Amino acid sequence: MYMTTGEVIRRIRKSVGMTQTELGALINFSQPAVSHLERGGPASHDVRVLRLVARALQVPLAILVVESDQEADVDRRNFFRAGASVSAGAAMMSVSAPANAASASSVKVGVSDVEAITESVNQIHELDLVVGGDRLCRVAANQVRYVEQLLDHGSYTEAVGRALTSAAAEMMTAAGWVHYDAGRLDDARRYYADAANAANAANDGIAAAHALGNASCLMISLPGEMRRNPLAVQYAQAASQASLREGGPKMRALMAIREAEAHGARGDKNAMTAAISRSFRAYESTRGHDPAWVFLPQAELNFITGKAQMWVGEHEAATTYMQAAIDGSSAWPRERAAWQLSLARNFVNAGDVARACSLLADNYDTIAGLASTRLHQRIDAIANLVRTHAAVAEVREFLGRRAAQV
């Protein structure tokens, strides 16, 4: 039977000998509010509350992140309307006020509230790197609805309104990414479109670049000829242009390397090579300041470079860059698994199915153990490609591991 987040919290709390009242004192919840949390109330899907609980119980936050739609259906009303009685900065139910005491129209939104939303955005990105997007869809969707309620019904100054709109754009992009990772592409597209609109409304080029760059990445991930859609290049180019105005070195490098991958997916080797060069030059520069969400260690830059080269058939160069990325990826389980899958696909494309399947078999438990529908779909795609080579020992081993799990 699937264990809900509330049940996980209850079991951990009891295992350390803590009462509901004692936990409530640590997270500023009343005892009834903790009881409601443990019964699967709306707060159990709010990343800010889960962060407080994780700190109070001294456990990794990832333990409390749930398997999204595997849980029983819950009331889908906005978290704020369902019970938050203070602003986003406090991020918790009031000890003294009843759960339905406030409405969004009574909340004054300030700078600290926007900062708390931004912190939640960063936390979602961090968690996705560790556990995969499937466990985060509901959490991210709740956060988007919460921020939308603040925008629609909160009270704030013009400056705070712009900052809140930018934060909303970033939250929508984060939601788009975890839905993409969970294989829910239509939802991801919608979140990215909403994020781009919000970023444009706030005149925030960085947030716009983030949404457009991710939208390009989504299109490149589509099967067959669909990845050659010219929109993938157009989105990436728009993201590059937006990042040039305001982005720091890693931001500009990330959007340029996304553009390189889009060109590679379309088979345009010259444009791909030029974009790779721009990316590496940007990465080595010192101009500008990167937002906290930008994830571009050298390993990530190497990986996307290798992936772009794979699309144009430069398999030996792709292997070099992808292997360098994997060697530097131990801190990011989700990324490491994704990169190993791409390297295996590169081996398959190069005709070396034995090497591809050996890599996957050696790392199968780790890759398959992540809650990422996107990664599982990629495992299945490779299995289908190599099935005709079942006479090869390494292929048989990999297919056997896959068959034993499904």
BELKAGI-V306097 format. One record per helix or strand. SS is the DSSP state (H for helix, E for strand). FROM is the first residue (numbers start at 1). TO is the last residue. If there is no record, write none. Layout:
BEGIN
SS FROM TO
SS FROM TO
END
This chain:
BEGIN
H 5 15
H 20 27
H 31 38
H 42 45
H 47 57
H 61 64
H 68 70
H 79 82
H 104 106
E 108 108
H 111 131
H 133 153
E 155 155
H 158 181
H 185 201
H 205 220
H 224 228
H 230 246
H 249 265
H 269 283
H 298 311
H 315 327
H 333 349
H 353 362
H 364 368
H 373 389
H 393 405
END
